[in-house]
Amino acid sequence: MAAAVESVVVVHNVAKRHNVGTLARSATAFGVAEVVVVGRRDVSAFGSHGATSHLRFRHFVSLALARAYLKASRMREDVTFAAWKSPTTRSR
């Protein structure tokens, strides 16, 4: 029987420090095991409603260091990346 796959979410340069708490709730709901935060260190788990007790958190100052950690942890290379951009406002 194959071993269960652990999911990891990597977030880079979180714009608002409290977004990590909301992300933690969503990650827990989807069975994510670990959240890797890259860049900003002053994030807050406010709003997680206890979800952080079900996750591991790691912080790295650069994407290169985060990638090296994931590679050393034997994470698969076929990672799916998703990026969302906030809508741009038109200048008048």
CNS distance restraints for C-alpha pairs under 8 A (distance, minus, plus):
assign (resid   6 and name CA) (resid  32 and name CA) 6.86 0.50 0.50
assign (resid   6 and name CA) (resid  33 and name CA) 6.02 0.50 0.50
assign (resid   7 and name CA) (resid  31 and name CA) 7.25 0.50 0.50
assign (resid   7 and name CA) (resid  32 and name CA) 4.79 0.50 0.50
assign (resid   7 and name CA) (resid  33 and name CA) 5.67 0.50 0.50
assign (resid   7 and name CA) (resid  34 and name CA) 6.92 0.50 0.50
assign (resid   8 and name CA) (resid  32 and name CA) 5.80 0.50 0.50
assign (resid   8 and name CA) (resid  33 and name CA) 5.99 0.50 0.50
assign (resid   8 and name CA) (resid  34 and name CA) 4.87 0.50 0.50
assign (resid   8 and name CA) (resid  35 and name CA) 5.79 0.50 0.50
assign (resid   8 and name CA) (resid  36 and name CA) 7.22 0.50 0.50
assign (resid   9 and name CA) (resid  27 and name CA) 7.57 0.50 0.50
assign (resid   9 and name CA) (resid  32 and name CA) 7.09 0.50 0.50
assign (resid   9 and name CA) (resid  34 and name CA) 6.44 0.50 0.50
assign (resid   9 and name CA) (resid  35 and name CA) 4.87 0.50 0.50
assign (resid   9 and name CA) (resid  36 and name CA) 6.11 0.50 0.50
assign (resid  10 and name CA) (resid  35 and name CA) 5.92 0.50 0.50
assign (resid  10 and name CA) (resid  36 and name CA) 4.63 0.50 0.50
assign (resid  10 and name CA) (resid  37 and name CA) 6.00 0.50 0.50
assign (resid  10 and name CA) (resid  38 and name CA) 7.28 0.50 0.50
assign (resid  11 and name CA) (resid  35 and name CA) 7.56 0.50 0.50
assign (resid  11 and name CA) (resid  36 and name CA) 6.28 0.50 0.50
assign (resid  11 and name CA) (resid  37 and name CA) 5.11 0.50 0.50
assign (resid  11 and name CA) (resid  38 and name CA) 6.03 0.50 0.50
assign (resid  12 and name CA) (resid  37 and name CA) 6.12 0.50 0.50
assign (resid  12 and name CA) (resid  38 and name CA) 4.60 0.50 0.50
assign (resid  12 and name CA) (resid  39 and name CA) 5.95 0.50 0.50
assign (resid  12 and name CA) (resid  40 and name CA) 7.77 0.50 0.50
assign (resid  12 and name CA) (resid  63 and name CA) 7.63 0.50 0.50
assign (resid  13 and name CA) (resid  37 and name CA) 7.85 0.50 0.50
assign (resid  13 and name CA) (resid  38 and name CA) 6.16 0.50 0.50
assign (resid  13 and name CA) (resid  39 and name CA) 5.00 0.50 0.50
assign (resid  13 and name CA) (resid  40 and name CA) 5.45 0.50 0.50
assign (resid  14 and name CA) (resid  19 and name CA) 7.28 0.50 0.50
assign (resid  14 and name CA) (resid  20 and name CA) 7.70 0.50 0.50
assign (resid  14 and name CA) (resid  39 and name CA) 7.72 0.50 0.50
assign (resid  14 and name CA) (resid  40 and name CA) 6.51 0.50 0.50
assign (resid  14 and name CA) (resid  43 and name CA) 7.86 0.50 0.50
assign (resid  15 and name CA) (resid  19 and name CA) 7.85 0.50 0.50
assign (resid  16 and name CA) (resid  43 and name CA) 7.83 0.50 0.50
assign (resid  17 and name CA) (resid  42 and name CA) 6.55 0.50 0.50
assign (resid  17 and name CA) (resid  43 and name CA) 4.27 0.50 0.50
assign (resid  17 and name CA) (resid  44 and name CA) 5.51 0.50 0.50
assign (resid  18 and name CA) (resid  22 and name CA) 7.32 0.50 0.50
assign (resid  18 and name CA) (resid  43 and name CA) 6.37 0.50 0.50
assign (resid  18 and name CA) (resid  44 and name CA) 5.10 0.50 0.50
assign (resid  18 and name CA) (resid  45 and name CA) 6.35 0.50 0.50
assign (resid  18 and name CA) (resid  46 and name CA) 5.86 0.50 0.50
assign (resid  18 and name CA) (resid  47 and name CA) 7.26 0.50 0.50
assign (resid  19 and name CA) (resid  23 and name CA) 6.15 0.50 0.50
assign (resid  19 and name CA) (resid  43 and name CA) 7.98 0.50 0.50
assign (resid  19 and name CA) (resid  44 and name CA) 7.67 0.50 0.50
assign (resid  19 and name CA) (resid  45 and name CA) 7.87 0.50 0.50
assign (resid  20 and name CA) (resid  24 and name CA) 5.98 0.50 0.50
assign (resid  20 and name CA) (resid  43 and name CA) 6.54 0.50 0.50
assign (resid  20 and name CA) (resid  44 and name CA) 6.22 0.50 0.50
assign (resid  20 and name CA) (resid  45 and name CA) 5.66 0.50 0.50
assign (resid  20 and name CA) (resid  46 and name CA) 7.76 0.50 0.50
assign (resid  20 and name CA) (resid  48 and name CA) 7.83 0.50 0.50
assign (resid  21 and name CA) (resid  25 and name CA) 6.52 0.50 0.50
assign (resid  21 and name CA) (resid  44 and name CA) 6.45 0.50 0.50
assign (resid  21 and name CA) (resid  45 and name CA) 3.97 0.50 0.50
assign (resid  21 and name CA) (resid  46 and name CA) 5.11 0.50 0.50
assign (resid  21 and name CA) (resid  47 and name CA) 4.85 0.50 0.50
assign (resid  21 and name CA) (resid  48 and name CA) 4.11 0.50 0.50
assign (resid  21 and name CA) (resid  49 and name CA) 7.89 0.50 0.50
assign (resid  21 and name CA) (resid  52 and name CA) 7.75 0.50 0.50
assign (resid  22 and name CA) (resid  26 and name CA) 6.53 0.50 0.50
assign (resid  22 and name CA) (resid  45 and name CA) 7.75 0.50 0.50
assign (resid  22 and name CA) (resid  46 and name CA) 7.92 0.50 0.50
assign (resid  22 and name CA) (resid  47 and name CA) 5.88 0.50 0.50
assign (resid  22 and name CA) (resid  48 and name CA) 5.57 0.50 0.50
assign (resid  23 and name CA) (resid  27 and name CA) 5.98 0.50 0.50
assign (resid  23 and name CA) (resid  48 and name CA) 7.72 0.50 0.50
assign (resid  24 and name CA) (resid  28 and name CA) 6.04 0.50 0.50
assign (resid  24 and name CA) (resid  35 and name CA) 7.78 0.50 0.50
assign (resid  24 and name CA) (resid  45 and name CA) 7.52 0.50 0.50
assign (resid  24 and name CA) (resid  48 and name CA) 5.85 0.50 0.50
assign (resid  24 and name CA) (resid  51 and name CA) 5.90 0.50 0.50
assign (resid  24 and name CA) (resid  52 and name CA) 6.10 0.50 0.50
assign (resid  24 and name CA) (resid  55 and name CA) 7.63 0.50 0.50
assign (resid  25 and name CA) (resid  29 and name CA) 6.30 0.50 0.50
assign (resid  25 and name CA) (resid  48 and name CA) 5.34 0.50 0.50
assign (resid  25 and name CA) (resid  49 and name CA) 7.26 0.50 0.50
assign (resid  25 and name CA) (resid  51 and name CA) 5.27 0.50 0.50
assign (resid  25 and name CA) (resid  52 and name CA) 7.64 0.50 0.50
assign (resid  26 and name CA) (resid  30 and name CA) 6.41 0.50 0.50
assign (resid  27 and name CA) (resid  31 and name CA) 6.29 0.50 0.50
assign (resid  27 and name CA) (resid  32 and name CA) 5.10 0.50 0.50
assign (resid  27 and name CA) (resid  33 and name CA) 7.97 0.50 0.50
assign (resid  28 and name CA) (resid  32 and name CA) 5.59 0.50 0.50
assign (resid  28 and name CA) (resid  33 and name CA) 7.58 0.50 0.50
assign (resid  28 and name CA) (resid  51 and name CA) 6.11 0.50 0.50
assign (resid  28 and name CA) (resid  52 and name CA) 7.99 0.50 0.50
assign (resid  28 and name CA) (resid  54 and name CA) 6.70 0.50 0.50
assign (resid  28 and name CA) (resid  55 and name CA) 7.05 0.50 0.50
assign (resid  32 and name CA) (resid  55 and name CA) 7.27 0.50 0.50
assign (resid  33 and name CA) (resid  54 and name CA) 7.45 0.50 0.50
assign (resid  33 and name CA) (resid  55 and name CA) 5.35 0.50 0.50
assign (resid  33 and name CA) (resid  56 and name CA) 6.37 0.50 0.50
assign (resid  34 and name CA) (resid  55 and name CA) 5.30 0.50 0.50
assign (resid  34 and name CA) (resid  56 and name CA) 4.51 0.50 0.50
assign (resid  34 and name CA) (resid  57 and name CA) 5.78 0.50 0.50
assign (resid  34 and name CA) (resid  58 and name CA) 7.74 0.50 0.50
assign (resid  35 and name CA) (resid  55 and name CA) 6.98 0.50 0.50
assign (resid  35 and name CA) (resid  56 and name CA) 6.21 0.50 0.50
assign (resid  35 and name CA) (resid  57 and name CA) 4.95 0.50 0.50
assign (resid  35 and name CA) (resid  58 and name CA) 6.50 0.50 0.50
assign (resid  36 and name CA) (resid  57 and name CA) 5.87 0.50 0.50
assign (resid  36 and name CA) (resid  58 and name CA) 4.88 0.50 0.50
assign (resid  36 and name CA) (resid  59 and name CA) 5.84 0.50 0.50
assign (resid  36 and name CA) (resid  60 and name CA) 7.49 0.50 0.50
assign (resid  36 and name CA) (resid  66 and name CA) 7.38 0.50 0.50
assign (resid  37 and name CA) (resid  41 and name CA) 7.83 0.50 0.50
assign (resid  37 and name CA) (resid  57 and name CA) 7.37 0.50 0.50
assign (resid  37 and name CA) (resid  58 and name CA) 6.13 0.50 0.50
assign (resid  37 and name CA) (resid  59 and name CA) 4.78 0.50 0.50
assign (resid  37 and name CA) (resid  60 and name CA) 6.36 0.50 0.50
assign (resid  38 and name CA) (resid  59 and name CA) 5.78 0.50 0.50
assign (resid  38 and name CA) (resid  60 and name CA) 4.83 0.50 0.50
assign (resid  38 and name CA) (resid  61 and name CA) 5.56 0.50 0.50
assign (resid  38 and name CA) (resid  62 and name CA) 5.85 0.50 0.50
assign (resid  38 and name CA) (resid  63 and name CA) 6.28 0.50 0.50
assign (resid  38 and name CA) (resid  66 and name CA) 7.04 0.50 0.50
assign (resid  39 and name CA) (resid  59 and name CA) 7.67 0.50 0.50
assign (resid  39 and name CA) (resid  60 and name CA) 6.36 0.50 0.50
assign (resid  39 and name CA) (resid  61 and name CA) 4.70 0.50 0.50
assign (resid  39 and name CA) (resid  62 and name CA) 5.98 0.50 0.50
assign (resid  39 and name CA) (resid  63 and name CA) 7.97 0.50 0.50
assign (resid  40 and name CA) (resid  61 and name CA) 7.49 0.50 0.50
assign (resid  41 and name CA) (resid  59 and name CA) 7.13 0.50 0.50
assign (resid  45 and name CA) (resid  52 and name CA) 7.17 0.50 0.50
assign (resid  48 and name CA) (resid  52 and name CA) 6.42 0.50 0.50
assign (resid  50 and name CA) (resid  54 and name CA) 7.93 0.50 0.50
assign (resid  51 and name CA) (resid  55 and name CA) 7.11 0.50 0.50
assign (resid  52 and name CA) (resid  56 and name CA) 7.58 0.50 0.50
assign (resid  59 and name CA) (resid  66 and name CA) 7.99 0.50 0.50
assign (resid  60 and name CA) (resid  65 and name CA) 6.24 0.50 0.50
assign (resid  60 and name CA) (resid  66 and name CA) 5.76 0.50 0.50
assign (resid  61 and name CA) (resid  65 and name CA) 7.17 0.50 0.50
assign (resid  62 and name CA) (resid  66 and name CA) 6.46 0.50 0.50
assign (resid  63 and name CA) (resid  67 and name CA) 6.00 0.50 0.50
assign (resid  64 and name CA) (resid  68 and name CA) 6.19 0.50 0.50
assign (resid  65 and name CA) (resid  69 and name CA) 6.23 0.50 0.50
assign (resid  66 and name CA) (resid  70 and name CA) 6.22 0.50 0.50
assign (resid  67 and name CA) (resid  71 and name CA) 6.01 0.50 0.50
assign (resid  68 and name CA) (resid  72 and name CA) 6.04 0.50 0.50
assign (resid  69 and name CA) (resid  73 and name CA) 6.07 0.50 0.50
assign (resid  70 and name CA) (resid  74 and name CA) 6.42 0.50 0.50
assign (resid  70 and name CA) (resid  75 and name CA) 5.37 0.50 0.50
assign (resid  71 and name CA) (resid  75 and name CA) 5.47 0.50 0.50
assign (resid  71 and name CA) (resid  76 and name CA) 7.50 0.50 0.50
assign (resid  71 and name CA) (resid  77 and name CA) 7.76 0.50 0.50
